[in-house]
Structures are given as structure tokens and as C-alpha cells.
Amino acid sequence: MALIYLQAENVNKSFGDLEVLSDVSLSLFQNQRTALVARNGTGKSTLLNILAGYDSPDSGKVTLRNGISVGYLPQEPQLDLSKSVLENVFTSDDAISLAIRNYEKAIESTDKKALQHAIDEMDRLNIWDREQKAKQILSVFQLTDINQPVHSLSGGQRKRVALAAVLICNPDLLILDEPTNHLDLEMVEWLEDYLTRSQKSLLMVTHDRYFLDRVCTDIIEIDQKQVYTYNGNYSYFIEKRDERIRSKLAEIDKANNLLRRETEWMRRMPQARGTKAKYRIDAFYKLRETAQQKIHSNDVEIGVSASRLGKKIMEVHNLSKSFDGKEILKDFSYTFNRLERLGIVGANGTGKTTFLNLITETLPPDTGTIDPGTTLKIAYYRQGGMDIPEDVKVIDVVREIAEVITLANGKTITASQFLNNFLFTPDKQHTLVRKLSGGEKRRLYLLTVLMQNPNFLILDEPTNDLDIFTLNVLEDYLINFPGVVVVVSHDRYFMDKLVDGLLIFEGNGEISGFPGNYTEYREWAMEQEKNNVEQQSASKEKTESKRLQPEKKKNKLTFAQKKELEKLTAEIEKLEKEKKENESLLSGGIQDAKQLMDISNRFSEIAKLLEDKEMRWLELNDIGE
């Protein structure tokens, strides 16, 4: 029987008159990787805060097993902006964190005595592997300047610092709220692999359905304040959830049929006072309660219309853009087509958002032109969200844009009715924006973009903080959208379902195209990488074969050159042997810092010697041909 790491019993939480959590009970077990699934505004982040000990319930209790450490990534992590990346990652004052901080500071200084003391302390605690793991994680998240002050980082970079800190502290239980937000696709795939291999206990909230499917062993769903547990991944959850809803609907239908007969019996007001009659009366009220249950689909209803789109959409000619000497786009041209579904992928910092700002003309290009069609009407959903005062009512945000909205079927509805379609109840509509959850704010922003009736939609990370159920509806709407959709997203499921072509931002201003979705592109890229490795291996074998047979060229070399070639062949073989030995030592996890430094330095020397000697060998080899 697996150990229970954390248990919640009858947890309740309200904010004023708003009840967020009602009698929530759940258990998290050793080696269990669990996802919490619920709609926006149902208290997912509040529950994670309570389970992680950052908040307390109004009633009920949370029990953490003795000796179990918890690492928590909140949706909006709080970092010390006055400190560096390193200091925020190793925030604890325990001996290990202190030793690693001191070692990294000593490396940057010229104080040899302090460096030696730091090395000795790392040796004493035997934590070189911990320091290397920390650097690996920071490198994956593109946080290579560990001394950079956090206040100079973007919001996305700060979220990655917080995530790195949680992973590096190596807790027994990870609680992660939207961990894939602000990660590029390669980072998401790395995190997916890391969590799967680490065998850590995990509770997380995420909208990434591929991530859910591949990482999670269990799903906990909160639906209409009821908790349901599913022992399987996301695909299993969808299947069993549909079965549960169908079963409940059948139960309600059956209860309604029986209720008609029992209601007639109750109208006759049976005079019998016996046990059987009382039992039937009690059963009637239970039956009526069952029949009156409502299974709310709670699906967002989008249904907005799109403006008519002419033949010419948009043409981009020879577009270039640089920042501080770094090329983001270089002489890029593209023609957008009707009904195009274009995905944009690439590592963080390669210019994806810059490109969107250029084609929306919110940022001027250095060179090149953007030629939009006369009927083009762009709506831009920005990654940063909406810029509105927090003390404005939800209904006023929408009315500021339009009092009446035209739907795809030609009908018009009021701003209030439109909000209701997006699951903002009348009470919610008169709530201040600052009281909305992160997901509700994103949903509000989405509807303000769509209600503009665009025919060219630009979506920059639209899946961040939206619940899975809203995403499913949004995907269906976008698939049938009678215009152009351009999307940047780290959500592979979303990209696979929606796009039919990709622009790949490769860095240094280079952009390439691919005719297919993200999974098809990754499969193609992996095949290309495999072919390149095989070609390089074959080329190397051919070179090795030529190099090991210099005698065939002896007759075209001078005596001195012939001797030099023979000597070079022997020296290269010897250096390659030493290089392999050093590679084995480095990968074997050397604990002694001085030995590690000596071997690393020698490894660099060997690489330089090999390069020089191989170049001279090739020169002599050419003479001998």
C-alpha cells in the first residue's frame, strides 16, 4: 500500500459571500503524479495554496506526513526582485544552499582564498552533483546568467526562475500551478521527461493536454463542488468522465419517469399511516431531488461573426528587424492565404512576438513593407493580457467596446447576454475585475478580442490559464473560423488540432516553413537529425580510413613530409585515446574539485591539439594525392 503524503479532509473556503471550496477531500500518495482539473473560477489555485500551506481553510484540515518536504510553484510566484537569479534559486539558509551560493560568488571574484574555502566546503558536503544539476536546469530554462538581478527579467523569465528553484530544491512532493506557462516547446518536452523519470509525487494544474496525458497517473476533477477521482491519464479521464455524465443523465431521466407516477400517488394523499406508506413518501422526496438535478455543460458559447474577407489578405516583403545589433528577422517575405491556420514555433527570444507586433504594425520594421488587404480586420490576443483598471466591473469592460454584439448566425445580443455565453453569470458581471481568477481574466480578454468581429485573428499564447473545457470550445470555433488564424503556442495539443502549417523561428533572423502541424514537424526534424548524424558518422569513418592508410601517398611526398605524416597519424591516435579516457572520467562523476578542473583543462588542450594536427594531416594528405 502506497504511503499517503498529503491528505485534505472537508476543506471549505469562502471569500466574502463567495464560496470557493465546499467539503473538498482528497489524498496524494507516494509516487503518484496527479492533475487537478476544473473550470476557471472554481478554486483550483486556492486549493493548491491551501495544500501547500500558503493559505488556511475556513474549516476542515490538511495533513502532511512527517518528514515530507513540499516544493510549490504558485501561478504568480513571488521572488525577491532585489536579489540575483542564484540567490532566488537557493533561498534557503541550510548548509547546502549556503555552500553553493558561496561557491558561485567565489568563482566570480578574484579571491583565491575564498574560492579554495568554498571548494573545500563543497567537498565536505559532497554536493558537486547538486550544483551541476542546478546549472543544467537553469541552462534548460535559458537562465545562464545566474548573477543577473531578477528585477531586470521579464515576467516569463521570473516564472522560469521560480520553477527552476522548486525543481532544484528536490522536494518529496511537487505542487505546480500551470508549470508550462512561459516555457517554449523544447522546455515543455524537457520538463515532461524530467517529471516522468524523476518518480516524484506530484500535484499540478495545467491546461496542456499532451503534458497531462504523458506525465499524470491520476486525475482529480472538481465539478459543481463535487470531487471525482480517476486512476488514469487524461485520455482515460475524458472517457470515464463522459461515462459518468451519461450515467447521471440516464439516472435523472429514469427518475423523471418514475416521478410522474409517484406524484399522482402523492396527490391522492394516502391515508395509510403504516411503515410502507411512510417509506414510499420518503422515497418520493428523494426521487424528486434526483429528478431535479441539473447536469450543466458549462461550455463557453462563442458564436461571434467574422467580417467579410477579400481576395487579398496580407503580403510581407523583405521584412527585417534588429535590436541592439541582434537580428530578429532578416529579409523575410510571406503571403497570407484565405482560411490559413498558421502556427509559429521557436525558442524563447527568437522573435515570435516581435513578428506579431510587426504585422499588426504596432512595431515598425527596420526595412521592408507590410501590405494588408483593404478588407482586413485584425484582432490581436496578446500574451501579456489586457491592460484595464482592476477596479472596473466586468460588464463595463465589455460595454466600453460594444453594447450589442453580432453573432455568426446574424442575430444580435446584448453585452450582458454575450458575457453569459462566456460563463459570466449576472453576479460575476457586476464583480470588479481584480476579484476574478487568472483564468477568468484570460476568458474576459478573449471575449473582448473576439467581439470585434475580426477576419484575421492573431493569438499569442492563448491557452495560458484557460481551463481545458474552454480550450476545447475555442479550438472548435477556430477550426471553423471563416478567416485567417495565426497562433503562437507552447500547447502541442492545441497546435496539432488547429494549424496546417508552421513558421519555424530558428534564431539569428532565420525563418523556415513547414507544411503540417507540430507533431509532424517534430517527427520530420528528428528524422533529419538522425540522417545528419548518420552522414557525419559515415564521413568520419571515410576520413579515418584514409588517415590510417597514408602509405598509399608516400611516393608523392618528400622524405621529411612522409615522416611527419607518419608521426601525425600516431600522435592523433594517441590524443584521441586520451580524449576518450578523459570523457569517461568526466562522465563518471568526479568528486574532487581540483581533479575535475585539471581534467577539464586538459580536455580543452587535447581538443585544440587535435584540431591543429588534423588540419596539418589533411594538408599533407592532399599533397600525397
C-alpha positions as semicolon CSV with decimal commas, in nm:
position;residue;x (nm);y (nm);z (nm)
1;M;0,000;0,000;0,000
2;A;0,147;0,334;-0,107
3;L;0,213;0,589;0,166
4;I;-0,021;0,889;0,192
5;Y;0,195;1,202;0,162
6;L;-0,080;1,462;0,198
7;Q;-0,448;1,447;0,287
8;A;-0,725;1,708;0,279
9;E;-1,047;1,646;0,473
10;N;-1,367;1,851;0,427
11;V;-1,184;2,168;0,326
12;N;-1,404;2,477;0,293
13;K;-1,303;2,825;0,179
14;S;-1,500;3,141;0,107
15;F;-1,410;3,497;0,011
16;G;-1,686;3,716;0,149
17;D;-2,015;3,575;0,021
18;L;-1,843;3,371;-0,250
19;E;-1,800;3,005;-0,157
20;V;-1,495;2,877;-0,348
21;L;-1,438;2,532;-0,194
22;S;-1,703;2,314;-0,033
23;D;-1,614;1,999;0,167
24;V;-1,319;1,906;-0,057
25;S;-1,146;1,583;0,044
26;L;-0,855;1,418;-0,138
27;S;-0,537;1,217;-0,080
28;L;-0,198;1,231;-0,252
29;F;0,018;0,919;-0,244
30;Q;0,387;0,838;-0,279
31;N;0,500;0,816;-0,646
32;Q;0,158;0,940;-0,764
33;R;0,150;1,212;-1,030
34;T;-0,190;1,379;-1,011
35;A;-0,355;1,656;-1,212
36;L;-0,630;1,875;-1,069
37;V;-0,889;1,950;-1,340
38;A;-1,170;2,205;-1,300
39;R;-1,314;2,509;-1,472
40;N;-1,176;2,860;-1,424
41;G;-1,305;3,026;-1,110
42;T;-1,377;2,702;-0,921
43;G;-1,087;2,744;-0,677
44;K;-0,803;2,534;-0,823
45;S;-0,530;2,783;-0,730
46;T;-0,694;2,848;-0,392
47;L;-0,689;2,475;-0,317
48;L;-0,322;2,445;-0,418
49;N;-0,236;2,739;-0,191
50;I;-0,407;2,563;0,100
51;L;-0,246;2,224;0,030
52;A;0,099;2,385;0,005
53;G;0,050;2,565;0,336
54;Y;0,038;2,915;0,185
55;D;-0,322;2,966;0,299
56;S;-0,554;2,806;0,552
57;P;-0,908;2,669;0,509
58;D;-1,209;2,822;0,684
59;S;-1,285;2,472;0,810
60;G;-1,154;2,122;0,752
61;K;-0,791;2,017;0,777
62;V;-0,484;1,936;0,569
63;T;-0,237;1,676;0,698
64;L;0,117;1,641;0,565
65;R;0,309;1,324;0,651
66;N;0,600;1,382;0,889
67;G;0,932;1,432;0,714
68;I;0,779;1,505;0,372
69;S;0,911;1,821;0,204
70;V;0,692;2,021;-0,037
71;G;0,802;2,234;-0,332
72;Y;0,536;2,478;-0,453
73;L;0,514;2,680;-0,774
74;P;0,218;2,921;-0,745
75;Q;0,052;3,068;-1,052
76;E;0,210;3,405;-0,974
77;P;0,530;3,332;-0,777
78;Q;0,679;3,596;-0,551
79;L;1,055;3,649;-0,593
80;D;1,294;3,887;-0,421
81;L;1,348;4,138;-0,702
82;S;1,650;4,293;-0,530
83;K;1,844;3,965;-0,546
84;S;2,004;3,765;-0,826
85;V;1,880;3,454;-1,005
86;L;2,121;3,244;-0,796
87;E;2,002;3,392;-0,466
88;N;1,638;3,334;-0,559
89;V;1,706;2,974;-0,660
90;F;1,898;2,891;-0,342
91;T;1,687;3,094;-0,099
92;S;1,722;2,862;0,198
93;D;1,981;2,920;0,469
94;D;2,057;2,549;0,502
95;A;2,421;2,439;0,467
96;I;2,381;2,309;0,110
97;S;2,221;2,625;-0,032
98;L;2,470;2,845;0,151
99;A;2,768;2,644;0,024
100;I;2,651;2,659;-0,339
101;R;2,581;3,034;-0,318
102;N;2,926;3,098;-0,170
103;Y;3,095;2,880;-0,433
104;E;2,927;3,060;-0,725
105;K;3,015;3,400;-0,576
106;A;3,376;3,292;-0,519
107;I;3,412;3,184;-0,884
108;E;3,317;3,537;-0,993
109;S;3,562;3,700;-0,750
110;T;3,944;3,714;-0,761
111;D;3,980;3,598;-0,401
112;K;4,167;3,266;-0,431
113;K;4,144;3,203;-0,058
114;A;3,763;3,239;-0,065
115;L;3,745;3,010;-0,369
116;Q;3,952;2,740;-0,201
117;H;3,739;2,764;0,113
118;A;3,421;2,734;-0,099
119;I;3,565;2,430;-0,283
120;D;3,657;2,265;0,048
121;E;3,302;2,320;0,177
122;M;3,151;2,172;-0,141
123;D;3,384;1,872;-0,099
124;R;3,290;1,831;0,267
125;L;2,916;1,831;0,189
126;N;2,967;1,621;-0,125
127;I;2,726;1,837;-0,327
128;W;2,902;1,882;-0,662
129;D;2,630;1,679;-0,832
130;R;2,365;1,910;-0,679
131;E;2,543;2,215;-0,815
132;Q;2,576;2,058;-1,161
133;K;2,207;1,959;-1,162
134;A;2,114;2,318;-1,072
135;K;2,320;2,454;-1,361
136;Q;2,167;2,201;-1,600
137;I;1,811;2,304;-1,505
138;L;1,895;2,676;-1,526
139;S;2,053;2,620;-1,867
140;V;1,745;2,435;-1,997
141;F;1,531;2,731;-1,888
142;Q;1,774;2,975;-2,059
143;L;1,883;3,129;-1,728
144;T;2,257;3,113;-1,789
145;D;2,348;3,444;-1,619
146;I;2,293;3,334;-1,260
147;N;2,416;3,668;-1,122
148;Q;2,161;3,870;-1,319
149;P;1,926;4,067;-1,089
150;V;1,570;3,935;-1,102
151;H;1,420;4,283;-1,138
152;S;1,573;4,301;-1,488
153;L;1,398;3,981;-1,604
154;S;1,069;3,957;-1,794
155;G;0,760;3,806;-1,632
156;G;0,814;3,480;-1,819
157;Q;1,179;3,460;-1,711
158;R;1,078;3,515;-1,348
159;K;0,828;3,228;-1,369
160;R;1,110;3,008;-1,501
161;V;1,336;3,113;-1,212
162;A;1,064;3,010;-0,967
163;L;1,011;2,675;-1,143
164;A;1,386;2,608;-1,150
165;A;1,408;2,684;-0,777
166;V;1,133;2,432;-0,699
167;L;1,293;2,157;-0,908
168;I;1,645;2,222;-0,776
169;C;1,540;2,201;-0,409
170;N;1,444;1,838;-0,482
171;P;1,132;1,804;-0,260
172;D;0,938;1,483;-0,192
173;L;0,613;1,637;-0,320
174;L;0,583;1,889;-0,603
175;I;0,277;2,115;-0,625
176;L;0,281;2,306;-0,955
177;D;0,027;2,562;-1,078
178;E;0,049;2,595;-1,459
179;P;0,418;2,493;-1,482
180;T;0,429;2,504;-1,865
181;N;0,332;2,872;-1,890
182;H;0,619;3,082;-2,033
183;L;0,814;2,775;-2,144
184;D;0,895;2,720;-2,509
185;L;0,814;2,384;-2,669
186;E;1,157;2,231;-2,608
187;M;1,145;2,333;-2,241
188;V;0,800;2,175;-2,206
189;E;0,926;1,849;-2,355
190;W;1,228;1,853;-2,121
191;L;1,004;1,913;-1,815
192;E;0,769;1,637;-1,929
193;D;1,059;1,392;-1,948
194;Y;1,209;1,512;-1,617
195;L;0,887;1,468;-1,418
196;T;0,817;1,128;-1,573
197;R;1,166;0,994;-1,496
198;S;1,205;1,151;-1,151
199;Q;0,937;0,930;-0,987
200;K;0,839;1,222;-0,764
201;S;0,496;1,269;-0,614
202;L;0,322;1,548;-0,798
203;L;0,003;1,754;-0,791
204;M;-0,041;2,006;-1,068
205;V;-0,284;2,225;-1,255
206;T;-0,213;2,255;-1,628
207;H;-0,405;2,318;-1,949
208;D;-0,151;2,122;-2,159
209;R;-0,335;1,802;-2,255
210;Y;-0,034;1,620;-2,405
211;F;0,157;1,705;-2,086
212;L;-0,131;1,567;-1,877
213;D;-0,151;1,252;-2,085
214;R;0,219;1,172;-2,067
215;V;0,301;1,277;-1,710
216;C;-0,002;1,207;-1,491
217;T;-0,104;0,875;-1,341
218;D;-0,424;1,011;-1,181
219;I;-0,678;1,290;-1,230
220;I;-0,883;1,467;-0,963
221;E;-1,180;1,659;-1,104
222;I;-1,387;1,920;-0,921
223;D;-1,723;1,958;-1,094
224;Q;-2,012;2,151;-0,938
225;K;-1,836;2,132;-0,598
226;Q;-1,812;1,751;-0,615
227;V;-1,473;1,574;-0,621
228;Y;-1,419;1,282;-0,861
229;T;-1,104;1,069;-0,880
230;Y;-0,984;0,885;-1,192
231;N;-0,698;0,634;-1,179
232;G;-0,551;0,703;-1,522
233;N;-0,416;0,974;-1,751
234;Y;-0,603;1,250;-1,935
235;S;-0,736;1,023;-2,213
236;Y;-0,872;0,782;-1,951
237;F;-1,026;1,075;-1,761
238;I;-1,211;1,202;-2,071
239;E;-1,351;0,855;-2,140
240;K;-1,465;0,790;-1,781
241;R;-1,595;1,143;-1,730
242;D;-1,821;1,107;-2,034
243;E;-1,941;0,771;-1,898
244;R;-2,016;0,933;-1,561
245;I;-2,216;1,214;-1,720
246;R;-2,412;0,975;-1,945
247;S;-2,489;0,754;-1,644
248;K;-2,605;1,055;-1,443
249;L;-2,827;1,179;-1,726
250;A;-2,983;0,831;-1,755
251;E;-3,043;0,830;-1,379
252;I;-3,215;1,170;-1,396
253;D;-3,426;1,062;-1,695
254;K;-3,535;0,746;-1,514
255;A;-3,616;0,947;-1,201
256;N;-3,835;1,185;-1,403
257;N;-4,033;0,894;-1,549
258;L;-4,092;0,744;-1,204
259;L;-4,169;1,084;-1,057
260;R;-4,479;1,128;-1,275
261;R;-4,629;0,807;-1,134
262;E;-4,530;0,883;-0,775
263;T;-4,660;1,239;-0,799
264;E;-5,002;1,103;-0,893
265;W;-4,991;0,872;-0,592
266;M;-4,895;1,164;-0,364
267;R;-5,186;1,374;-0,498
268;R;-5,425;1,110;-0,373
269;M;-5,279;1,182;-0,028
270;P;-5,269;0,825;0,106
271;Q;-5,436;0,799;0,444
272;A;-5,235;0,497;0,549
273;R;-5,002;0,567;0,837
274;G;-4,816;0,240;0,811
275;T;-4,444;0,193;0,766
276;K;-4,482;0,106;0,398
277;A;-4,663;0,433;0,318
278;K;-4,411;0,643;0,513
279;Y;-4,128;0,470;0,330
280;R;-4,292;0,549;-0,006
281;I;-4,340;0,915;0,090
282;D;-3,972;0,944;0,192
283;A;-3,872;0,775;-0,134
284;F;-4,082;1,026;-0,329
285;Y;-3,887;1,324;-0,193
286;K;-3,554;1,155;-0,267
287;L;-3,677;1,076;-0,617
288;R;-3,782;1,436;-0,674
289;E;-3,443;1,556;-0,557
290;T;-3,272;1,326;-0,810
291;A;-3,506;1,429;-1,093
292;Q;-3,442;1,799;-1,029
293;Q;-3,065;1,765;-1,064
294;K;-2,909;1,961;-1,349
295;I;-2,603;1,849;-1,542
296;H;-2,467;2,180;-1,661
297;S;-2,245;2,155;-1,967
298;N;-2,086;2,487;-1,864
299;D;-1,943;2,514;-2,214
300;V;-1,848;2,857;-2,340
301;E;-2,065;2,964;-2,635
302;I;-1,852;3,173;-2,871
303;G;-2,055;3,204;-3,192
304;V;-1,932;3,553;-3,290
305;S;-1,928;3,652;-3,655
306;A;-1,626;3,742;-3,868
307;S;-1,603;4,038;-4,105
308;R;-1,602;3,961;-4,479
309;L;-1,253;3,885;-4,608
310;G;-1,146;3,994;-4,956
311;K;-0,919;3,813;-5,200
312;K;-0,603;3,988;-5,086
313;I;-0,515;3,916;-4,722
314;M;-0,167;4,044;-4,632
315;E;0,170;4,044;-4,804
316;V;0,500;4,088;-4,621
317;H;0,801;4,192;-4,832
318;N;1,169;4,176;-4,728
319;L;1,099;4,240;-4,361
320;S;1,400;4,294;-4,130
321;K;1,425;4,387;-3,762
322;S;1,715;4,407;-3,516
323;F;1,752;4,504;-3,151
324;D;2,092;4,620;-3,020
325;G;2,267;4,463;-3,316
326;K;2,088;4,127;-3,281
327;E;1,898;4,022;-3,593
328;I;1,541;3,909;-3,517
329;L;1,409;3,898;-3,875
330;K;1,624;3,903;-4,188
331;D;1,478;3,982;-4,531
332;F;1,159;3,783;-4,465
333;S;0,874;3,768;-4,718
334;Y;0,539;3,590;-4,688
335;T;0,191;3,597;-4,841
336;F;-0,103;3,502;-4,619
337;N;-0,382;3,294;-4,775
338;R;-0,756;3,268;-4,710
339;L;-0,859;3,032;-4,427
340;E;-0,493;2,977;-4,339
341;R;-0,417;2,825;-3,996
342;L;-0,055;2,920;-3,931
343;G;0,142;2,816;-3,623
344;I;0,460;2,994;-3,514
345;V;0,722;2,800;-3,316
346;G;1,075;2,864;-3,194
347;A;1,279;2,903;-2,879
348;N;1,215;3,198;-2,647
349;G;1,390;3,510;-2,773
350;T;1,389;3,415;-3,143
351;G;1,140;3,687;-3,240
352;K;0,795;3,525;-3,246
353;T;0,617;3,805;-3,059
354;T;0,825;4,067;-3,242
355;F;0,695;3,928;-3,573
356;L;0,335;3,956;-3,449
357;N;0,396;4,316;-3,344
358;L;0,540;4,391;-3,688
359;I;0,249;4,252;-3,890
360;T;0,000;4,434;-3,666
361;E;0,207;4,750;-3,724
362;T;0,247;4,814;-3,351
363;L;0,623;4,798;-3,414
364;P;0,796;4,948;-3,720
365;P;1,035;4,729;-3,926
366;D;1,392;4,840;-3,995
367;T;1,342;4,756;-4,363
368;G;1,067;4,601;-4,573
369;T;0,694;4,659;-4,615
370;I;0,364;4,516;-4,489
371;D;0,081;4,537;-4,742
372;P;-0,262;4,449;-4,593
373;G;-0,577;4,390;-4,797
374;T;-0,849;4,656;-4,790
375;T;-1,100;4,433;-4,607
376;L;-0,851;4,308;-4,346
377;K;-0,967;4,341;-3,986
378;I;-0,710;4,218;-3,733
379;A;-0,774;4,126;-3,370
380;Y;-0,467;4,059;-3,156
381;Y;-0,478;3,847;-2,838
382;R;-0,153;3,938;-2,662
383;Q;0,042;3,712;-2,431
384;G;0,060;3,989;-2,171
385;G;-0,319;4,005;-2,141
386;M;-0,547;4,305;-2,126
387;D;-0,450;4,644;-1,988
388;I;-0,756;4,762;-1,796
389;P;-0,809;4,908;-1,448
390;E;-0,865;4,641;-1,185
391;D;-1,147;4,836;-1,019
392;V;-1,378;4,827;-1,323
393;K;-1,682;4,598;-1,334
394;V;-1,672;4,311;-1,583
395;I;-1,987;4,431;-1,762
396;D;-1,836;4,779;-1,809
397;V;-1,526;4,633;-1,977
398;V;-1,745;4,480;-2,248
399;R;-1,982;4,776;-2,281
400;E;-1,682;5,001;-2,340
401;I;-1,625;4,806;-2,664
402;A;-1,986;4,746;-2,770
403;E;-2,335;4,738;-2,623
404;V;-2,456;4,494;-2,891
405;I;-2,264;4,202;-3,047
406;T;-2,339;4,036;-3,382
407;L;-2,327;3,655;-3,385
408;A;-2,230;3,422;-3,670
409;N;-2,599;3,348;-3,742
410;G;-2,667;3,719;-3,796
411;K;-2,855;3,770;-3,470
412;T;-2,752;4,032;-3,216
413;I;-2,725;4,002;-2,839
414;T;-2,652;4,245;-2,559
415;A;-2,318;4,273;-2,382
416;S;-2,470;4,102;-2,078
417;Q;-2,601;3,810;-2,285
418;F;-2,262;3,776;-2,453
419;L;-2,090;3,762;-2,114
420;N;-2,336;3,494;-2,007
421;N;-2,233;3,287;-2,312
422;F;-1,877;3,304;-2,177
423;L;-1,995;3,172;-1,837
424;F;-2,002;3,509;-1,660
425;T;-2,321;3,491;-1,454
426;P;-2,513;3,812;-1,374
427;D;-2,341;3,824;-1,033
428;K;-1,997;3,782;-1,195
429;Q;-2,075;4,053;-1,450
430;H;-2,103;4,309;-1,171
431;T;-1,785;4,187;-1,000
432;L;-1,471;4,400;-1,012
433;V;-1,202;4,269;-1,247
434;R;-0,949;4,236;-0,963
435;K;-1,171;3,975;-0,797
436;L;-1,159;3,741;-1,099
437;S;-0,930;3,439;-1,108
438;G;-0,638;3,435;-1,351
439;G;-0,831;3,208;-1,587
440;E;-1,145;3,424;-1,571
441;K;-0,939;3,732;-1,663
442;R;-0,798;3,548;-1,965
443;R;-1,151;3,441;-2,067
444;L;-1,271;3,802;-2,036
445;Y;-0,980;3,918;-2,251
446;L;-1,058;3,651;-2,511
447;L;-1,419;3,762;-2,549
448;T;-1,314;4,129;-2,586
449;V;-1,091;4,024;-2,877
450;L;-1,349;3,802;-3,049
451;M;-1,636;4,050;-3,015
452;Q;-1,453;4,286;-3,255
453;N;-1,571;4,055;-3,541
454;P;-1,222;4,017;-3,694
455;N;-1,132;3,820;-4,006
456;F;-0,762;3,787;-3,916
457;L;-0,701;3,650;-3,565
458;I;-0,358;3,668;-3,402
459;L;-0,327;3,466;-3,081
460;D;-0,007;3,484;-2,874
461;E;-0,011;3,203;-2,615
462;P;-0,394;3,192;-2,595
463;T;-0,400;2,872;-2,388
464;N;-0,224;3,019;-2,083
465;D;-0,450;2,997;-1,775
466;L;-0,761;2,890;-1,970
467;D;-0,928;2,573;-1,845
468;I;-0,933;2,262;-2,064
469;F;-1,308;2,281;-2,128
470;T;-1,286;2,639;-2,260
471;L;-0,991;2,536;-2,478
472;N;-1,193;2,257;-2,639
473;V;-1,466;2,504;-2,739
474;L;-1,211;2,763;-2,857
475;E;-1,043;2,502;-3,078
476;D;-1,372;2,408;-3,243
477;Y;-1,451;2,775;-3,303
478;L;-1,109;2,846;-3,457
479;I;-1,125;2,539;-3,683
480;N;-1,448;2,677;-3,834
481;F;-1,342;3,043;-3,824
482;P;-1,403;3,194;-4,173
483;G;-1,078;3,387;-4,180
484;V;-0,705;3,361;-4,106
485;V;-0,567;3,238;-3,773
486;V;-0,204;3,296;-3,669
487;V;-0,108;3,138;-3,338
488;V;0,197;3,119;-3,113
489;S;0,157;2,848;-2,850
490;H;0,360;2,603;-2,641
491;D;0,048;2,382;-2,620
492;R;0,127;2,096;-2,861
493;Y;-0,226;1,953;-2,849
494;F;-0,373;2,292;-2,941
495;M;-0,125;2,335;-3,228
496;D;-0,182;1,982;-3,362
497;K;-0,559;2,023;-3,364
498;L;-0,561;2,369;-3,521
499;V;-0,272;2,452;-3,755
500;D;-0,197;2,323;-4,104
501;G;0,138;2,496;-4,150
502;L;0,425;2,633;-3,942
503;L;0,681;2,912;-3,944
504;I;0,988;2,797;-3,751
505;F;1,191;3,079;-3,595
506;E;1,543;2,936;-3,580
507;G;1,726;3,237;-3,435
508;N;1,963;3,494;-3,590
509;G;1,680;3,619;-3,810
510;E;1,633;3,289;-3,993
511;I;1,275;3,163;-4,051
512;S;1,177;2,844;-4,232
513;G;0,839;2,695;-4,322
514;F;0,686;2,351;-4,272
515;P;0,359;2,216;-4,426
516;G;0,200;2,037;-4,132
517;N;0,125;2,051;-3,759
518;Y;0,369;2,048;-3,468
519;T;0,392;1,671;-3,414
520;E;0,452;1,615;-3,785
521;Y;0,726;1,879;-3,774
522;R;0,895;1,720;-3,470
523;E;0,891;1,378;-3,636
524;W;1,042;1,527;-3,952
525;A;1,306;1,721;-3,752
526;M;1,406;1,408;-3,556
527;E;1,438;1,213;-3,882
528;Q;1,653;1,490;-4,029
529;E;1,873;1,494;-3,719
530;K;1,912;1,116;-3,738
531;N;2,010;1,137;-4,105
532;N;2,263;1,413;-4,032
533;V;2,422;1,206;-3,755
534;E;2,446;0,905;-3,987
535;Q;2,601;1,116;-4,265
536;Q;2,853;1,270;-4,026
537;S;2,939;0,924;-3,893
538;A;2,989;0,789;-4,246
539;S;3,203;1,090;-4,339
540;K;3,413;1,046;-4,026
541;E;3,464;0,675;-4,098
542;K;3,576;0,762;-4,451
543;T;3,822;1,018;-4,317
544;E;3,951;0,771;-4,057
545;S;4,002;0,509;-4,327
546;K;4,201;0,749;-4,542
547;R;4,406;0,874;-4,248
548;L;4,504;0,526;-4,134
549;Q;4,642;0,440;-4,479
550;P;4,899;0,713;-4,551
551;E;5,141;0,474;-4,722
552;K;4,938;0,497;-5,044
553;K;5,055;0,855;-5,085
554;K;5,421;0,809;-4,989
555;N;5,553;0,832;-5,339
556;K;5,419;1,189;-5,375
557;L;5,563;1,325;-5,050
558;T;5,917;1,428;-4,965
559;F;6,101;1,209;-4,718
560;A;6,053;1,469;-4,440
561;Q;5,681;1,507;-4,515
562;K;5,639;1,131;-4,521
563;K;5,795;1,104;-4,174
564;E;5,581;1,395;-4,046
565;L;5,265;1,229;-4,175
566;E;5,351;0,900;-4,003
567;K;5,424;1,086;-3,680
568;L;5,098;1,284;-3,702
569;T;4,896;0,964;-3,751
570;A;5,044;0,814;-3,435
571;E;5,002;1,137;-3,235
572;I;4,638;1,179;-3,342
573;E;4,556;0,821;-3,242
574;K;4,723;0,877;-2,904
575;L;4,537;1,207;-2,844
576;E;4,202;1,053;-2,938
577;K;4,264;0,771;-2,692
578;E;4,345;1,022;-2,416
579;K;4,036;1,226;-2,510
580;K;3,810;0,921;-2,469
581;E;3,969;0,842;-2,131
582;N;3,900;1,199;-2,011
583;E;3,543;1,183;-2,140
584;S;3,491;0,869;-1,932
585;L;3,636;1,036;-1,622
586;L;3,421;1,349;-1,664
587;S;3,102;1,149;-1,711
588;G;3,187;0,928;-1,415
589;G;3,104;1,197;-1,160
590;I;3,443;1,308;-1,017
591;Q;3,404;1,439;-0,663
592;D;3,744;1,610;-0,621
593;A;3,714;1,969;-0,747
594;K;4,084;2,017;-0,827
595;Q;4,098;1,692;-1,024
596;L;3,781;1,791;-1,208
597;M;3,934;2,127;-1,302
598;D;4,263;1,970;-1,417
599;I;4,086;1,713;-1,636
600;S;3,859;1,981;-1,786
601;N;4,160;2,198;-1,873
602;R;4,344;1,904;-2,028
603;F;4,032;1,811;-2,225
604;S;4,033;2,160;-2,381
605;E;4,406;2,132;-2,462
606;I;4,353;1,795;-2,633
607;A;4,069;1,935;-2,845
608;K;4,291;2,222;-2,965
609;L;4,587;1,990;-3,035
610;L;4,366;1,750;-3,229
611;E;4,226;2,032;-3,439
612;D;4,575;2,161;-3,530
613;K;4,723;1,819;-3,601
614;E;4,424;1,702;-3,806
615;M;4,445;2,019;-4,019
616;R;4,817;1,953;-4,087
617;W;4,741;1,585;-4,158
618;L;4,483;1,688;-4,420
619;E;4,732;1,929;-4,581
620;L;4,992;1,655;-4,616
621;N;4,727;1,409;-4,730
622;D;4,626;1,645;-5,013
623;I;4,988;1,675;-5,127
624;G;5,017;1,298;-5,142
625;E;4,710;1,251;-5,362
